[in-house]
Amino acid sequence: MIGLTRVVLVTAAGAGLVLAAAKAPAVDLAAPAARAATPATAAAVASTSVVCPGPETLGVDGVVPGRQTASVAALTAPQEVLPAPARSGGDGTLSLRSLASPEAAPGTAPSTSARGSALGATVSVPAAVLAAGTGSLAPGTVGAQRTLVTKGDDRGLTGSACVAPREQAWLVAGGGEAGRRERLVLANPGPNPIQVDLTVLDSAGEVTSPAAQDIVVGPYGRTVVLLDAVAGSEKSPVVGVTARGGEVAAVLSDTWLDGIVPRGGDDAVPTADPATEQVVPGVALSGRGTLRLAVPGDTEAVVQLRLLTPAGAQPLPNGGVVRVPAHSTTDVDLSGLPAGAYAVHVRADEPVLAGATVERRAAAAGPSDLAWTTATEPVRGLAGAALLPAPGVTTEVQLASVARSAVVTVTSVSPSGQVVNDTVAVPADSVATRSVTGAASVWVTPVSGQVRAATVSAVADPAGPLVSVSPLVSLPLTTTPLSVRAARD
């Protein structure tokens, strides 16, 4: 057991990857000035950790708990996708641990010491799940979470990559429609309590609220905050998260019940840090879609937008030029474009944040689903994802390249451990896709150029299509410690 009610551990062949960095050995600051620090040979990271949010609808203070079960998987990468310095020998483990709200007891789950094995759990209590790799299994560990509901108010395909804990993060998701509800899931993987402060940007400017400050997340714990309780009925929110006293894993869950019509939901993971250039991959349009921009700084930004398509770059109406006020957000309508795989290229004169949402509706008055994707940095070295294959779920990886062409290797690993490599060329200012349906994990290794990547999962449900998008991020696999030597006389 993982220390959670109705949590089951399973082991299967697979692969995956994680984000975290080992600490470099300390340098003796008291040493004589004659000593000099010189780079040493890169070594594999010694420990990694990522956190899945767990059932997002459970554990909100003052809200009667409902029912939700989330499936979680953590995987280690196949040896052949790791660079040589990350292929460390010796012992290692991959393990799961619950990060529970006060009403659920924390605990641990059995671990595996075999590279290529996977750990899985189903979670139906208010708790996050920490996936940790140590020793030889530290490089190349990822996790993911999925909830699939085909009937009722909670209908939708909701997914999230497990995220690395960090001190600061920005999340792009949510809306102001009636029945829209955003839940901010905060998980603390450390042994000490932390405090979290929120910054909420909206189309009318920054939202100030005492409820956004000093949010406590207990040791090895999880806290869920209703965004409406912090910022009211925000129309186009972007949320900044800052942790004090430790690091926090933050995910923003966006669900929508339009009267009695379920409009679906999805999780948004942290977007790329503010920058004057952003690329949002995985904008899988088939109907309604929206790009959200935010300026966290003190100066208005002038932003130019381009769509990246399989046939090259495509301008948006009015030249794609948008002005975004300081400390504010702006939504850009992407509806009406032909269905297909897109990415959005953003250039601005001030640092901006970016994310996008897509919707799937079989009929205007019928049930629908939505998905969020965020801006990412180019893949450097290796990126990967656990995919949680299931009957009826199709998945493809979408790749986007800006300015120059790129070549990548897409490696898929089946549940039985079979590894398949596919070389994919992505023309400049374009996107390319590859199906990885049925795979337990997928890995993207750059060969030349730069790409951004995301996985898009879908279900062809008779009541209407379901969709979820998960951007891929680069994974730190090695660290370069400092060696100290005495200078010659």
N, C-alpha and C positions, 0 to 999 in steps of 0.2 A: 504493500500500500504506500501511497505517497503522503500519508498523513492527512488526506482529505476524504470525507465521506464520498463513496462511490467513485473513487479514483483508481484506475486499473493500470498497471504497468505491463507493456508488451515489448518484446524485442524482435526485430526483424532486420534483414540486410538492407542497407541503404547508404546514404551519404549526406553530408551537410557541412555547415561552416559558421563561425562566430566572430563577434567583434569584441576585442579587449586587448590591452597591451600589458605585457609584463613590465615590472618596474626595473629600470636599469640599476646595477649595483651602485651603492653610494660612493661618492668620491670624497677622499679625506681633505676637507677644506682647510684643516690645520697644517697640512704638509707644507714644506718649504716652497718658495716660489720657483725653485729650480725644477720642481716636478711639473710635467706637462701631461695633459690628457690627450690621448690619440684614439681614433676610432678602432674598434676591434671587429673581427669577423661577425657578420650577422648570425644570430642564433634564433631558434624557434621560440615563440612566446611560451611562457610556462603555465599561464592560466588564462582562461577566457570565460565570459559569462554573458548571457542574454536572457531577457525576461519576456514571457508571454503574459498578456493582461489577465487571462482567465475570463470567466463569464462577466461581461461588461455591465449587464443589467442588474447584477446582484451586489448587495453590500452598500447601497446608497442610504445614508442616514435619513431617517424620517420617511422613507419610502417602503411600502409593504413589498417584501421580496416576491418575485415571480418565480418562474422556472426557466432555466437555461443550462444547456450542457455544451461545453466547448471541447473539441478534440485538439490535443497538443502533440507535436512530434519534435524530437531533437535528433540531429543526425551529425555524423562526422564525414568529412570529405574523403573520397577515395584517394589513395596514396599518389596516384599518377597525376592528379591535378595540382598537387602541392609543389611549390618550388623547392629545389634541393635543400636550402637552409632550413625549411620548415619540416622536413622529413626526419624529425628527431626520433631516436630510438629510446629504449627503456620503457618503464611502466607509465601508464596513463589511465585516466578514467573519464567517462562521461556520465553525469548524474543529473537527476531532477530533484528539486526541492520546492515545497509549497511556500509561498509568501502570503500569509493569511490575514484577513481582517480579524478583529478581536473575537468575533463569534465562531471562528474556525481555528482549530488547533494546528500550529505549524508542524511540519514533519519532514521526513526524507523518504526517498524512494531508492530501490536497488539501482545500482549503476552497472555499466559495462566497461570492460577494459579492452574490447576488440574494435579496432578501426574498421569502419564499414558497417557497424551495427547501429541500430536506431532504438531510441526509447520513446514510448508513447504513453499518453494518459488521457482519460476523459474526466473533466472537471465540472462538477455541478454544484459547487459551493463557492462563496465569495473569496476566492484566493487567486493570486497570480502564481506562475510557475517559473522557477529559475532553472535554466539549463547551464551547467558548468562543466567545462573541460579542463583537465589538468594534465601536466606531464606531456607525454607523447601524443595525447588526444586533445591538447589545447589548440593547436593550429587546425582550422577547418571545422568549426562547429557552428551549426545554425539551428534555429528552431522556428516553428510556425504554429499558428492556431487557426481553427476554422469552426464556424457554427453554420449548419445548413438546416433551415426550416422551410418547408414547402406549403404550410397551411397556417391560418390564424393570423393574429395581429403582428406576430414577430416574424412573419415570412421574409426570407432573404438569405443571401449567401454572404456571410461576414467573415473576413479573413484579415490576418495580421502576421507579419513577420515578428518574431521575438526581437526585441530591441536591446541595444547595449545601454547600460546605465550611464548617465552623464550629469554634469552639473547644470547645463543649460540646454534648452531645446525649444523649437518653434513647431507648432502643429496647425495645419490648415484643414478645416472641416466645419460642417454645420450650416445652419440656415435659420431664417426667421419665420418660415411657414408655420401655420397652426399644426400642432401635433409633432413638430420637430423637436427632438430631445438629444442633447449632447452630454455625454458622460466622460469626464476626464479621469482616467485610471492611472493612479500613481503607485508605483511599487518600490519598496526599499529593500535592496538585497543585502544591506549591511547590518551589523550587530547593534548599531546605535540609532536612536530616533533622529529624524531629520525634519527640517522645516522647509516648506515650499511656498514661494511667492509667485503669483500669476500676473501676467500683463495681457490684457485682452484688447485687441484692436478691432475696430468695426468700421463700417462705411462712414459713420458720423464722427469718428475719432477714437481716441483711447478711452476705455471705460474704467472709471475709478470705483473701487468698492472695498470696504474693509474686509469683506469675506474672501478677497483674493490674496490676503496676506497671512503669513504664519500658519499655513495648513500643516498639521503634524501627521507624519507617516511613521508609524512605530517600527522598531527593529524587526527585520525579516517580515515586514507587514505590507498591507495594501490599503489604500484609501481611495474611494470613488467620490468625485465631486460633480454635482449637476451644474453645468455651465450657466443655466438660467438663474441659479441661486447666486451666482457671482456677477453676471453681466446682464441679466434680464433677457428680453427677446431680441437678441442680436441678429442682424440680417445676414452678415457675411463675416463671421468671426475668424480671427487668427489668434492663437493663444501662445504666449511665451511662458515657459516654465523655468524657474530658477531654484535650485536646491541649495540649502545651507546646512552644513554639518555632515555632508556625504553626497552621494549620487542618487539619482532617481531614474527609473524607467517609466516613461510617459507615453500613453496612447490615448487618442481622442476618438471615442465611439460616437457615430452619428446615426440615429435611427429616426424614422418618420412614419407616423400613422396619421394619414389624412382623413380625419373623421373615422369612418369604419374601413377605409381602404388602406391596406398596408403598402407603403412605398419603399420598404426595404431598409437597408443600412449597411455600413461598412466601417472599418477602423482606419484612422489616419495615423501613420507613424511620423516621427520627426522629419521635417523637411530640411533641405540643405541650408546652411547658415546664410545670412544676408549677403548678397553679392550683386555686382552690376551685370553679371551674366548668369542666367539660369536655364536649365533644360528640364522639362517635365516629360518623362517617358510614360508609356502605357496609357495614353489617352485614347481608349478604345471606344470611339463614337459609334452609336447606332440610335440616333434620336437626340434627345436633349443632352447638352453638355455645357459646362461653365469653367472658365479659367479664373482663379482668384489670385490677386496680387495684393501685396501689403508693403508699406514703407514703415519700418520700425524707427527710423531716424527722424531728425528735426527738419529735413528739407524735402519739399515736394520732388517727386521723381517723374521724369518724362521717359516713358517706356515704349519700345518698339517690339512688336510681336510678329513671329512667323510660324506657320505650321510646317512641320516636317512630315512628308508623306512617302509612300513607296516610290513615287514618281519624282521626288525632289521637293524643294521648298515651295510654299504657296503663301502669298500674302493674305492678310485678313482685311476686311473692309476698312476704308479710310486710311490705308497704309499701315494698319495695325498700330497706330500711335495712340497711347493712352496716358493721361496724367493721373497720378496717384498722390493725394495730399499726404503730408507728413503725419505719422502716427495713425494712419488710416488704411482701409482696404477698398478695393474696387473689383467688381465682378465683370467679366467679359463673356458675352454669350457666344457659345460655339455651336448652338443648335442650327440645323438646316444643312450642315455639311454631309456629304455622302458617307454612308457607314464604312468604317475601315479603321486601320491602325494609324495613329498619329502620335507625334510628340510636339511640344510647343517650345520654341526657342525665344527666350526673353533677353532683351538687352536694355539697360537703363543707365541714366547718368548719376543715379544714386543707388546704394544697395537696396535690394528688394527681396521679398520672399514670394514663393509661388507654389500653387497646387491646383489640381483640377478634379472635377467630378463629372461622371457620366451616368446616365440613367438608361434603363431598359423598360419600355412599356409596350405590351402587345396591343393594348387599347387604352385610350385616354382615360376612361373611367374605371379601368380594371386595375388589378394589383401590378406593382412594378418593383424594381430594385435599383439601387444606386451603388456606386463605387468611388473611392477617393484614391488619387495618386499624387505624389509630391515631387518637387524638384530634387535631383540627386547630383552628386559629383560624378565625374567619369570613373569608370571601373579601372582600378589600378591594381595589377597583380591578379586578383581573383575576387569574384563575387559568387554567392550561391544562395539557394533557397530550398527549404523543405517544402514538399508539395502536397502531402496528405492525399494520395490518389484514392478515388472512391468511384463507384459505379455512377455513370451519368455526368461526371464532372470532366470537362475538357479544359486543357491548359496549354497556353502558348507563351513563349518568351518573346518580348518585343524589344528590339534594339534600335537605338537612335544615334546617328553620327552628325556632328556639326563641322562645317568648314572643309574638312578633308575626309576622304574615304577611310574605312577601317576594316580590319579583318579580325574576327574573333573565333575561338573554339567554344562551341556549346557542347557541354558534356552532360548527358542524362544518365541517371542510374536507376535501374528498375528495382522493384521491391525485392527481387531475388538476388540483386547485386550485380547484374549485368551492366557493363559500362559501354556507352555508345558516344563517339565523338563526331561532331559535325562542324566543318569549317564553313563560316558564314561571312560573306562579303557585304558590307554596308556602304553604299555609295555616299558621297558627301551630301550633307543636308537632307538625309533620307532616313527612312526606317526600314527594317527588315524583320520578319517574324519566322519562328520555327515552332512547330507543335512538339510538346513534351507530355502529351496526355498519357497517363498511366505511369509516369516516372515517379519515383519516390523523392528524387532531388534533381536539381539542375544547377550547373556551374558555368560561369562565363569567364573565359581567360582571354585577355587581349593579345593579339599577335602583332598588329600594327594599328596606328591611329588610336582614337578615343571613342568610346561608346558609353551611353547610359542605357540601363536595362530595367525591365519590369516584367513580372509574370501576370497574365490575365487569365483568370479562371471563370468558367461559365457553366450554367446548367440550362438545358433546353426544357424547362418545366412546362407542362400543358397550360397552366394558368398564366404563363408569361415568363420570359427569360430572366435568369438570375446571373449576377456578375460580381466579381471582386478583383481588385488590382493590388499587387504588392511590389513596390519599387525594390530594386536590388542595390546594395551598398558594398563598397570595397571592404575587404576583410584584412585587418592587420595580422599577418602570419609570423613575422619575424621582428626581432628587436636587436638593436646594435648597442651593446654595452660599451662603456668607456673603460679603457685600460689606462693605468697610470704608470709612467716610467720616470726614472730620475734622469735629468738632463746631464750631458757630459760637461766636465769642467773645461 
